Amino acid sequence: LHPTSQMAKEGEKVSMKCQAESSPSPSYTWTRGTSLQVGTGDTLTVAASSQTAGLYYCQAAVEGFAPVITQPAELKVIMRPAIDIGSKIQFGKIGEKVHLKCNVFSLSKSATIY
């Protein structure tokens, strides 16, 4: 059983489950990306955040056999966008053109309205 991709609001707990059949029972290791180990056991629970968003893999292993790695499951996080307006105060003469810059960062789809 491959873990399934999920979408959660920032701060929510998310659980992913991995299951393999073997005798003896397998041990499980979870990674975020291809190398950062983040847990063991058949269920991984994390709090959704920008730090935990990404691809997760489950590896099932039985001594004496090559481990099996699942297809990735993606954790997408719905969060408030962060806004960087650069310089808060700008000066100009009446009639001059000015450039207002607004940078928006979000892991989920966002819209910028002026």
Beta strands, then each sheet from edge to edge (+ up, - down):
strand 1: 6-9
strand 2: 13-17
strand 3: 27-32
strand 4: 36-40
strand 5: 43-47
strand 6: 54-61
strand 7: 68-69
strand 8: 73-78
strand 9: 82-84
strand 10: 103-105
sheet 1: 1+ 8+ 6- 3+ 4-
sheet 2: 1+ 8+ 6- 7+
sheet 3: 2+ 5-
sheet 4: 9+ 10-
end
